[in-house]
């Protein structure tokens, strides 16, 4: 099963935008996890993954997008991986 993770911060406007775009195109049958890097656990997990900027989207542990991205690009990448 494909796992999509969104690394985000509470205070990041681009994170809120990317989250909304991702949720619009997220297909059924895909596992989705949000990691809030504002929390100690989320920050530790991001560090383990080598993630230094938010928003970041990973698919099956591979970084796909860093920064603001539109839903068409997200949808295209998800389609390639599912």
N, C-alpha and C positions, 0 to 999 in steps of 0.2 A: 504494500500500500504506500502510495506517495505521501510524503510528509512535507508540508509547507510551513515554514516558520517566519514570523514577522518580528523582527527586533525593533523596538520602538521606545520612546521616552514620553512621559506625560506632558512635558513642556515643549515638545517639538511639533510645530504646525504642519510640517511636511509629513510627519508620521501619521497624523490624523487623516490627512488627504490620502496617503497611500493605503492606509487600512480600509478606508471606504471604497477605494478603487478595487482592492483585492477582494473584499467581501462581495462585491457585485459580480465578479467573474469566477469565484471559487466553485469548482464543480463538486457534485455529490461524490461520495466515495473517496475523498481526499482528506487526509488527517491534517488539521490546521491547529497550530499552536502559536500563541502570542507570548513573547518574552519582553517584559518591561525592564529595560536597562536602568530605570530609576530605582529599582529595588536591588538590594544586595545580592540576592540569588540570581536575578536576571543579569546583573552586571558581571557576576562571576561566570555565568554560562556564556555570555557574549565574549568574555575574555578567553575562555577555553576554545571557542570557535574562531578566534582571531578577528572578531568583529569590532571595529573601532569607530564606526559611524552609524547613525540611524537616520532614517529608516533603512533597514537592510532586509531583503527577502532571500531566504534560502529554500532550495528544493532538494530534499533528500541529503541535507548537509552541505550542499554546494552553494556558494554565494552566487545569486543570479542578478540581483539589483542592489545598488547602493544609492540612496537619495530618492528624490521625487521621480516617480514613474507613473505613466498613465495606464489605464486598465487594458487598452489594446495590446500594449507590450507585455503586460503581465499575463494576459489570456493566451497570447501566442506562445510564451515560454512554458506555461502550464500544459498547454496542448502537446508540446514536444516531449514532455516528461511523463505524461499519463497515458 
